[in-house]
Amino acid sequence: MAVPQVLPHIDAVTAALTGAQLTVYLGGAPQSVAPPYAVLYPSPGAPVRASLADDRVNYQAVVQITCVGATAEQALNVCDRARAALDGPLAVAGRTAWRPEALDGQPVQRDDDVTPPVYYSAARWRLRSTPS
């Protein structure tokens, strides 16, 4: 069996979020893009042993979703829509994905380093899958 890869899992998260009519960027947003939007910051993840035979075919990773809005309410709305979009298992080709697990998050904050200022909140999600 092939070693599980991160990109198909991140593509599945992106598809779920864009299916909720969210604009999604990977690793950062372009300058001068207007909110609302979500930015994914994924870890590369790791293959995980499926048995004592040391067959590393299962997969586990964490992705941070930073929800950005022009107002605090808009940032929270992006968070709500992202949470709803991740409420079921992801569609990852050749794999059976678990429902993403919400881990933690941070309060809404204002970013005055950009003009005009934006508000953002970040939450982390655990992704897991097994071979189909």
Backbone hydrogen bonds in HBPLUS format (Angstrom, degrees):
<---DONOR---> <-ACCEPTOR-->    atom                        ^
c    i                          cat <-CA-CA->   ^        H-A-AA   ^      H-
h    n   atom  resd res      DA  || num        DHA   H-A  angle D-A-AA Bond
n    s   type  num  typ     dist DA aas  dist angle  dist       angle   num
A0009-HIS N   A0006-VAL O   2.93 MM   3  5.41 127.8  2.20 114.6 128.6     1
A0010-ILE N   A0006-VAL O   3.09 MM   4  6.40 154.6  2.15 152.4 160.3     2
A0011-ASP N   A0007-LEU O   2.78 MM   4  5.96 158.3  1.83 157.0 163.5     3
A0012-ALA N   A0008-PRO O   3.06 MM   4  6.18 142.4  2.20 131.8 141.0     4
A0013-VAL N   A0009-HIS O   3.05 MM   4  6.43 149.5  2.15 143.2 151.0     5
A0014-THR N   A0010-ILE O   2.87 MM   4  6.12 164.4  1.89 152.1 156.5     6
A0015-ALA N   A0011-ASP O   2.86 MM   4  6.07 156.3  1.92 144.2 150.8     7
A0016-ALA N   A0012-ALA O   3.00 MM   4  6.19 155.5  2.06 143.1 149.4     8
A0017-LEU N   A0013-VAL O   2.96 MM   4  6.23 159.9  2.00 153.2 158.5     9
A0018-THR N   A0014-THR O   2.82 MM   4  6.01 165.2  1.84 156.5 160.9    10
A0019-GLY N   A0015-ALA O   2.90 MM   4  5.91 141.1  2.05 138.2 148.9    11
A0020-ALA N   A0017-LEU O   2.98 MM   3  5.11 144.5  2.11  99.5 110.4    12
A0022-LEU N   A0017-LEU O   3.20 MM   5  5.64 150.4  2.29 138.5 142.0    13
A0021-GLN N   A0018-THR O   2.96 MM   3  4.92 144.5  2.09 111.5 111.2    14
A0038-ALA N   A0023-THR O   2.85 MM  15  6.21 158.5  1.90 162.4 169.7    15
A0025-TYR N   A0038-ALA O   2.92 MM  13  6.38 149.8  2.01 151.2 161.1    16
A0040-LEU N   A0025-TYR O   2.79 MM  15  6.20 165.5  1.81 159.6 161.9    17
A0027-GLY N   A0040-LEU O   2.76 MM  13  5.81 171.7  1.77 164.4 167.3    18
A0037-TYR N   A0068-VAL O   3.14 MM  31  5.41 152.5  2.22 138.8 143.9    19
A0068-VAL N   A0037-TYR O   2.88 MM  31  5.41 173.1  1.88 176.5 174.2    20
A0039-VAL N   A0066-THR O   2.88 MM  27  5.08 152.5  1.95 139.3 148.6    21
A0066-THR N   A0039-VAL O   2.87 MM  27  5.08 169.7  1.88 152.0 153.4    22
A0041-TYR N   A0064-GLN O   2.85 MM  23  5.00 155.8  1.91 150.0 154.9    23
A0064-GLN N   A0041-TYR O   3.03 MM  23  5.00 172.4  2.03 124.2 126.7    24
A0043-SER N   A0062-VAL O   2.84 MM  19  5.58 155.2  1.90 168.3 174.9    25
A0046-ALA N   A0060-GLN O   2.90 MM  14  5.66 146.0  2.02 152.3 162.9    26
A0060-GLN N   A0046-ALA O   3.16 MM  14  5.66 147.8  2.27 147.6 157.3    27
A0048-VAL N   A0058-ASN O   2.77 MM  10  4.89 160.8  1.80 124.6 128.5    28
A0058-ASN N   A0048-VAL O   3.21 MM  10  4.89 143.9  2.35 164.0 153.7    29
A0050-ALA N   A0055-ASP O   2.92 MM   5  5.77 152.8  2.00 146.2 151.8    30
A0054-ASP N   A0051-SER O   3.13 MM   3  5.77 157.2  2.18 118.2 120.8    31
A0059-TYR N   A0129-SER O   2.92 MM  70  5.20 154.7  1.98 152.9 152.4    32
A0129-SER N   A0059-TYR O   3.05 MM  70  5.20 148.6  2.16 135.4 137.9    33
A0061-ALA N   A0127-LEU O   2.94 MM  66  5.16 151.3  2.02 144.2 148.8    34
A0127-LEU N   A0061-ALA O   2.75 MM  66  5.16 167.0  1.77 146.2 150.5    35
A0063-VAL N   A0125-TRP O   2.89 MM  62  5.35 158.2  1.94 152.5 159.4    36
A0125-TRP N   A0063-VAL O   2.84 MM  62  5.35 155.5  1.90 147.0 154.9    37
A0065-ILE N   A0123-ALA O   2.79 MM  58  5.44 166.8  1.81 164.9 167.5    38
A0123-ALA N   A0065-ILE O   3.01 MM  58  5.44 153.9  2.08 136.9 144.1    39
A0067-CYS N   A0121-SER O   2.73 MM  54  5.32 166.2  1.75 167.7 162.8    40
A0121-SER N   A0067-CYS O   3.00 MM  54  5.32 143.1  2.14 139.9 151.4    41
A0069-GLY N   A0119-TYR O   2.86 MM  50  5.29 160.0  1.90 151.8 156.5    42
A0119-TYR N   A0069-GLY O   2.85 MM  50  5.29 174.9  1.85 163.5 164.6    43
A0075-ALA N   A0071-THR O   3.07 MM   4  6.37 157.2  2.12 149.3 154.9    44
A0076-LEU N   A0072-ALA O   3.01 MM   4  6.28 158.3  2.05 148.9 154.6    45
A0077-ASN N   A0073-GLU O   2.91 MM   4  6.12 145.4  2.03 142.4 152.4    46
A0078-VAL N   A0074-GLN O   3.01 MM   4  6.33 152.4  2.09 147.1 153.5    47
A0079-CYS N   A0075-ALA O   3.05 MM   4  6.40 153.1  2.12 143.6 151.2    48
A0080-ASP N   A0076-LEU O   2.88 MM   4  6.20 156.9  1.93 148.9 154.7    49
A0081-ARG N   A0077-ASN O   2.95 MM   4  6.20 162.8  1.98 152.0 156.1    50
A0082-ALA N   A0078-VAL O   2.88 MM   4  6.07 154.3  1.95 148.9 156.3    51
A0083-ARG N   A0079-CYS O   2.90 MM   4  6.10 161.2  1.94 151.3 156.5    52
A0084-ALA N   A0080-ASP O   2.99 MM   4  6.23 159.5  2.03 148.9 154.3    53
A0085-ALA N   A0081-ARG O   2.97 MM   4  6.11 152.4  2.05 141.4 149.2    54
A0086-LEU N   A0082-ALA O   3.03 MM   4  6.25 137.7  2.21 145.4 156.0    55
A0087-ASP N   A0084-ALA O   3.27 MM   3  5.20 156.7  2.33 110.2 109.4    56
A0095-ARG N   A0092-VAL O   3.01 MM   3  5.48 153.5  2.08 143.2 140.9    57
A0132-SER N   A0094-GLY O   3.13 MM  38  5.47 159.5  2.17 128.4 123.3    58
A0096-THR N   A0130-THR O   2.74 MM  34  5.26 166.5  1.76 158.3 163.1    59
A0130-THR N   A0096-THR O   2.94 MM  34  5.26 152.2  2.02 136.3 144.3    60
A0098-TRP N   A0128-ARG O   2.95 MM  30  5.54 165.1  1.97 142.5 147.2    61
A0101-GLU N   A0126-ARG O   3.02 MM  25  5.00 164.0  2.04 142.5 146.7    62
A0126-ARG N   A0101-GLU O   2.81 MM  25  5.00 162.2  1.84 143.8 147.3    63
A0103-LEU N   A0124-ARG O   2.85 MM  21  5.45 170.5  1.86 156.6 153.6    64
A0124-ARG N   A0104-ASP O   2.87 MM  20  5.57 158.6  1.91 152.3 158.1    65
A0106-GLN N   A0122-ALA O   2.89 MM  16  5.62 136.3  2.08 157.4 168.1    66
A0109-GLN N   A0120-TYR O   2.84 MM  11  5.47 156.7  1.89 152.8 160.0    67
A0120-TYR N   A0109-GLN O   2.86 MM  11  5.47 153.8  1.93 152.5 161.4    68
A0111-ASP N   A0118-VAL O   2.68 MM   7  5.33 172.4  1.69 168.9 169.9    69
A0118-VAL N   A0111-ASP O   3.32 MM   7  5.33 149.3  2.42 134.0 138.3    70
